[in-house]
């Protein structure tokens, strides 16, 4: 299954059906992303892989005199984004269906490009970032987050790996999306790709935060299982999965530490 098929199929529909769950999961990375983006009040902002529009709407609130365009390859997610973005509240926001690698952006039409995890899915990273650079004005800024390398002893990767193994699945390599997620994990490659695409002032800062997977262990297991439609899971397996997550229960829900790179760069002026 291709990345496009996945985001227009079960994966995309699951994200579209559970925007609050996924936004809560990633909430700890929002502030570092927007700190890196340094969006000004009149900026024109491009949100790459906008998903259900959470980051698009956040950008719009930071640029009340500007405009924000969210672009995504997932029709289910774009449909959800539009439903969550009332025009009377967000008159400067628009959503476009398209692949940011080749989408016909207005040359130099944006001051800032952001992405909360969409850029890893580019098929050709250098070509894609070169295209994004062309959509930025001279001196325009790029800011995005992408996963750090998975650590065997990392809290999130270890717990999710155990859950996947109890289901008889290989969490690290179960689909095309998982492979793409790791495509920019090496900071050396990040610098090489962005440099080859013409960006300067490249920075990749390590940020760790807690990802929220559910109200409690049982709820988190239910959510994890629901990401594979039609998967039959026995009561015994669910109980074993719940045991894995019990140590991570807190008053704020099931929290698993995870690490990302917060990447920033600039198109030369």
C-alpha positions as CSV (number, residue, x, y, z in Angstrom):
1,X,0.0,0.0,0.0
2,X,1.4,3.4,-1.0
3,X,1.5,6.3,1.5
4,X,-1.2,8.1,-0.5
5,X,-3.5,5.0,-0.4
6,X,-2.8,4.7,3.3
7,X,-3.8,8.3,4.1
8,X,-6.9,8.0,2.0
9,X,-7.7,4.6,3.4
10,X,-7.9,3.1,7.0
11,X,-5.2,5.2,8.5
12,X,-6.5,8.5,7.2
13,X,-10.1,7.7,8.2
14,X,-8.9,6.7,11.7
15,X,-7.1,10.1,12.1
16,X,-10.2,11.9,10.7
17,X,-12.5,10.0,13.1
18,X,-10.3,10.8,16.2
19,X,-8.9,14.3,15.7
20,X,-9.0,15.1,19.5
21,X,-7.2,11.9,20.4
22,X,-4.4,12.5,17.9
23,X,-4.1,16.2,18.8
24,X,-3.9,15.3,22.5
25,X,-1.2,12.8,21.6
26,X,0.9,15.4,19.8
27,X,0.1,18.4,22.0
28,X,3.4,18.5,23.8
29,X,5.2,19.3,20.5
30,X,3.0,22.2,19.4
31,X,4.7,24.9,21.4
32,X,8.2,24.0,20.3
33,X,7.0,23.9,16.6
34,X,5.4,27.3,16.8
35,X,8.3,28.8,18.7
36,X,10.5,27.7,15.8
37,X,8.1,29.0,13.2
38,X,8.1,32.6,14.7
39,X,4.8,33.4,12.9
40,X,4.1,37.1,12.7
41,X,0.6,38.7,12.7
42,X,0.5,39.4,8.9
43,X,2.4,36.3,7.7
44,X,1.2,34.0,4.9
45,X,1.6,30.5,6.2
46,X,1.7,27.1,4.4
47,X,0.8,24.1,6.6
48,X,2.2,20.9,4.9
49,X,0.3,17.8,5.8
50,X,-2.3,19.8,7.7
51,X,-4.3,16.8,8.7
52,X,-7.5,17.7,10.6
53,X,-6.4,21.4,10.6
54,X,-5.3,21.8,14.3
55,X,-2.0,23.4,13.3
56,X,-3.6,25.4,10.5
57,X,-6.1,26.9,13.0
58,X,-3.3,27.6,15.5
59,X,-1.3,29.3,12.8
60,X,-4.3,31.4,11.8
61,X,-4.7,32.6,15.4
62,X,-1.0,33.7,15.4
63,X,-1.4,35.5,12.0
64,X,-4.7,37.3,12.4
65,X,-3.8,39.7,9.6
66,X,-2.3,37.1,7.3
67,X,-3.6,34.0,5.6
68,X,-3.1,30.2,6.1
69,X,-3.3,27.4,3.6
70,X,-3.4,23.8,4.7
71,X,-2.5,21.2,2.2
72,X,-2.8,17.4,2.5
73,X,-3.1,14.3,0.4
74,X,-5.8,12.8,2.6
75,X,-9.4,13.5,1.6
76,X,-10.9,12.1,4.8
77,X,-8.6,14.5,6.9
78,X,-9.3,17.5,4.7
79,X,-13.1,16.9,5.0
80,X,-12.6,16.8,8.8
81,X,-10.4,19.9,8.7
82,X,-13.0,21.9,6.8
83,X,-15.8,20.8,9.2
84,X,-13.7,21.9,12.2
85,X,-12.8,25.3,10.7
86,X,-15.9,27.5,10.5
87,X,-15.4,30.3,8.0
88,X,-16.8,33.0,10.3
89,X,-14.1,32.2,12.9
90,X,-11.3,31.5,10.5
91,X,-11.9,33.6,7.4
92,X,-8.2,33.6,6.4
93,X,-7.9,29.8,6.3
94,X,-8.2,27.6,3.2
95,X,-7.5,23.9,2.6
96,X,-6.2,22.4,-0.6
97,X,-6.1,18.8,-1.7
98,X,-2.6,18.0,-3.0
99,X,0.8,16.6,-2.6
100,X,3.2,19.3,-1.3
101,X,6.0,17.7,-3.3
102,X,4.4,18.9,-6.6
103,X,1.4,21.1,-5.7
104,X,1.3,24.3,-7.8
105,X,2.0,26.8,-5.1
106,X,2.3,30.5,-5.9
107,X,6.1,31.1,-6.3
108,X,7.2,33.1,-3.3
109,X,3.7,33.2,-2.0
110,X,4.4,32.3,1.7
111,X,6.4,33.8,4.5
112,X,6.4,30.6,6.6
113,X,6.0,26.9,5.9
114,X,5.2,24.6,8.9
115,X,4.5,20.9,9.3
116,X,3.7,18.8,12.3
117,X,5.0,15.5,11.0
118,X,4.0,15.6,7.3
119,X,7.3,16.0,5.5
120,X,8.6,12.6,6.3
121,X,6.3,11.1,3.8
122,X,7.9,12.8,0.8
123,X,9.0,10.3,-1.8
124,X,12.0,12.4,-2.9
125,X,13.0,14.7,0.0
126,X,15.4,16.9,-1.8
127,X,13.0,17.6,-4.7
128,X,10.1,18.1,-2.3
129,X,11.9,20.6,-0.1
130,X,13.3,22.4,-3.2
131,X,9.7,22.8,-4.3
132,X,8.6,24.0,-0.9
133,X,11.5,26.5,-0.9
134,X,10.2,27.9,-4.1
135,X,6.8,28.6,-2.4
136,X,8.6,30.7,0.2
137,X,9.5,34.3,-0.3
138,X,13.3,35.1,-0.2
139,X,14.1,35.0,3.5
140,X,11.0,32.9,4.3
141,X,11.1,30.4,7.1
142,X,10.5,26.6,7.4
143,X,9.7,24.8,10.6
144,X,8.7,21.2,11.1
145,X,8.9,18.3,13.5
146,X,9.9,14.7,12.7
147,X,10.7,11.7,14.9
148,X,14.1,11.1,16.4
149,X,15.6,7.6,15.9
150,X,13.5,5.0,17.8
151,X,15.4,3.8,20.9
152,X,14.9,0.3,22.1
153,X,14.6,1.6,25.6
154,X,12.6,4.6,24.7
155,X,9.3,4.8,26.7
156,X,6.9,5.1,23.8
157,X,8.7,2.8,21.3
158,X,9.2,0.2,24.0
159,X,5.6,0.2,25.1
160,X,4.1,0.3,21.6
161,X,6.5,-2.4,20.5
162,X,5.3,-4.6,23.4
163,X,1.6,-4.0,22.4
164,X,2.3,-4.8,18.8
165,X,4.1,-8.0,19.7
166,X,1.2,-9.1,21.9
167,X,-1.0,-8.7,18.7
168,X,1.5,-10.7,16.7
169,X,2.6,-7.7,14.7
170,X,5.9,-6.0,14.1
171,X,5.4,-2.4,15.2
172,X,8.6,-1.1,13.7
173,X,8.0,-2.3,10.1
174,X,4.3,-3.2,9.8
175,X,3.5,-0.8,7.0
176,X,4.8,1.8,4.5
177,X,3.8,4.6,6.8
178,X,5.9,3.4,9.7
179,X,8.9,3.2,7.3
180,X,8.3,6.7,6.1
181,X,8.0,8.0,9.6
182,X,11.7,7.3,10.2
183,X,13.0,8.7,6.9
184,X,14.3,11.9,8.4
185,X,15.3,10.6,11.8
186,X,19.1,11.0,11.2
187,X,20.0,14.7,11.9
188,X,22.9,14.4,9.4
189,X,20.5,13.5,6.7
190,X,18.2,16.3,7.7
191,X,21.0,18.9,7.2
192,X,22.1,17.3,3.9
193,X,18.6,17.2,2.5
194,X,17.7,20.8,3.5
195,X,21.1,22.1,2.4
196,X,20.7,20.4,-1.0
197,X,17.2,22.0,-1.3
198,X,18.7,25.4,-0.9
199,X,17.9,26.2,2.7
200,X,20.3,27.8,5.1
201,X,20.4,28.5,8.9
202,X,19.4,24.8,9.4
203,X,18.8,23.7,13.0
204,X,17.5,20.4,14.5
205,X,16.7,20.7,18.2
206,X,15.9,17.5,20.2
207,X,12.6,17.8,22.1
208,X,11.1,15.2,24.4
209,X,7.5,15.3,25.5
210,X,4.8,13.0,26.8
211,X,2.4,11.6,24.3
212,X,-1.1,10.9,25.6
213,X,-2.6,7.6,24.5
214,X,-5.8,7.4,26.5
215,X,-7.7,8.2,29.8
216,X,-6.4,5.0,31.4
217,X,-4.7,1.8,30.3
218,X,-7.8,0.1,29.1
219,X,-8.9,3.1,27.1
220,X,-5.4,3.4,25.5
221,X,-5.5,-0.3,24.5
222,X,-8.9,0.1,22.9
223,X,-7.6,3.1,20.9
224,X,-4.4,1.2,19.9
225,X,-6.4,-1.8,18.7
226,X,-8.9,0.4,16.8
227,X,-6.2,1.6,14.5
228,X,-6.4,-1.7,12.7
229,X,-10.0,-2.1,11.5
230,X,-11.6,-5.5,12.0
231,X,-8.8,-6.8,14.2
232,X,-10.0,-9.5,16.5
233,X,-8.3,-9.4,19.9
234,X,-9.1,-11.9,22.7
235,X,-9.8,-10.8,26.3
236,X,-6.6,-12.4,27.4
237,X,-4.6,-10.4,25.0
238,X,-6.3,-7.2,25.9
239,X,-5.6,-7.9,29.5
240,X,-1.9,-8.4,28.8
241,X,-1.8,-5.2,26.8
242,X,-3.4,-3.3,29.6
243,X,-0.7,-4.6,32.0
244,X,1.9,-3.1,29.7
245,X,0.4,0.4,30.0
246,X,-0.6,0.3,33.7
247,X,2.8,1.7,34.8
248,X,2.2,4.7,32.6
249,X,-1.2,5.7,34.0
250,X,-1.2,9.2,35.5
251,X,-3.9,11.6,36.6
252,X,-3.6,13.1,33.1
253,X,-4.0,9.8,31.3
254,X,-1.6,7.2,29.8
255,X,1.6,9.2,29.0
256,X,4.5,7.8,27.1
257,X,7.7,9.9,26.5
258,X,8.8,10.4,22.9
259,X,11.4,12.4,21.1
260,X,11.3,14.5,18.0
261,X,13.5,16.9,16.1
262,X,12.2,20.4,15.9
263,X,13.7,21.6,12.6
264,X,14.0,25.2,11.4
265,X,15.6,26.6,8.2
266,X,15.4,29.6,6.0
267,X,15.3,30.3,2.3
268,X,18.2,32.7,1.5
269,X,17.1,36.3,1.2
